[in-house]
């Protein structure tokens, strides 16, 4: 039971990761720079 639950949990987490990566890639395609990473890079570059 525990092993099955762990497998299902890991599978869901992997799927969520794939969805997040897919969304980020889609944002990169539609937008020139990802909005989540842009402020961090701009802040470091402005220094």
trRosetta pair geometry for C-beta under 8 A, 3 or more apart (Angstrom, degrees):
i j d omega theta_ij theta_ji phi_ij phi_ji
1 4 5.9 -56 -149 35 27 109
1 5 6.4 25 153 -17 63 107
2 5 5.6 -55 -149 37 33 112
2 6 6.2 33 153 -20 67 105
3 6 5.7 -54 -148 36 31 111
3 7 6.3 32 152 -21 65 104
4 7 5.7 -54 -149 35 31 111
4 8 6.3 30 154 -17 66 105
5 8 5.8 -55 -147 38 31 109
5 9 6.2 32 154 -20 66 107
6 9 5.6 -54 -146 37 30 112
6 10 6.2 29 156 -18 66 106
7 10 5.9 -55 -146 38 29 108
7 11 6.2 31 154 -22 65 107
8 11 5.6 -54 -147 35 30 113
8 12 6.4 31 154 -20 65 104
9 12 5.8 -54 -150 34 30 109
9 13 6.3 29 153 -18 65 106
10 13 5.6 -54 -148 37 33 112
10 14 6.3 34 153 -21 66 104
11 14 5.8 -53 -148 35 30 111
11 15 6.4 31 152 -20 64 105
12 15 5.6 -55 -151 36 32 112
12 16 6.4 34 151 -20 66 103
13 16 5.6 -52 -149 35 33 112
13 17 6.4 35 151 -21 65 103
14 17 5.6 -52 -150 34 33 113
14 18 6.5 34 151 -19 65 103
15 18 5.6 -53 -150 35 34 112
15 19 6.4 35 150 -21 66 103
16 19 5.6 -53 -149 34 33 113
16 20 6.4 34 152 -20 66 103
17 20 5.7 -53 -149 35 32 110
17 21 6.3 30 154 -17 66 106
18 21 5.8 -55 -146 39 31 110
18 22 6.1 33 154 -22 65 107
19 22 5.7 -55 -147 37 29 112
19 23 6.3 31 154 -20 65 105
20 23 5.8 -54 -149 35 30 111
20 24 6.4 30 152 -19 65 105
21 24 5.7 -54 -149 36 32 112
21 25 6.3 32 153 -18 66 105
22 25 5.7 -54 -148 37 31 110
22 26 6.3 33 151 -21 65 105
23 26 5.5 -53 -148 36 32 113
23 27 6.4 34 152 -21 65 102
24 27 5.7 -51 -150 34 32 111
24 28 6.5 35 150 -21 64 102
24 34 6.1 4 -157 -116 86 135
24 36 7.7 -66 -115 35 100 129
25 28 5.6 -51 -151 33 35 113
25 29 6.6 37 149 -21 65 101
26 29 5.6 -51 -152 33 34 112
26 30 6.3 17 156 -6 68 108
27 30 6.0 -62 -141 48 31 99
27 31 5.2 -18 175 28 73 113
27 34 5.4 79 111 -117 125 77
27 35 7.0 -96 -177 8 138 87
28 31 6.8 -62 -111 64 19 75
28 34 5.9 -29 -75 -61 79 91
31 34 6.8 119 85 -91 122 31
31 35 6.8 -16 130 -37 169 85
33 37 7.2 -120 171 78 88 93
33 38 4.5 98 129 -90 119 110
33 41 7.7 -117 -170 53 130 139
34 37 4.4 52 79 25 115 102
34 38 6.1 -169 84 -31 54 86
35 38 5.6 -43 -134 19 28 122
35 39 7.8 26 175 -16 56 94
36 39 7.8 -66 -178 25 23 96
36 40 8.0 6 143 -1 56 112
37 40 5.8 -66 -163 43 48 111
37 41 5.9 39 149 -18 82 111
38 41 6.0 -64 -145 41 28 105
38 42 5.9 23 162 -17 68 112
39 42 5.8 -56 -137 41 29 109
39 43 6.1 32 160 -23 64 108
40 43 5.9 -56 -149 35 26 111
40 44 6.5 19 156 -13 62 107
41 44 5.9 -59 -149 40 31 106
41 45 6.0 26 156 -18 68 111
42 45 5.8 -57 -141 40 30 108
42 46 6.1 33 159 -26 65 106
43 46 6.1 -51 -143 30 26 110
43 47 7.2 34 153 -25 57 99
44 47 6.0 -50 -163 21 35 114
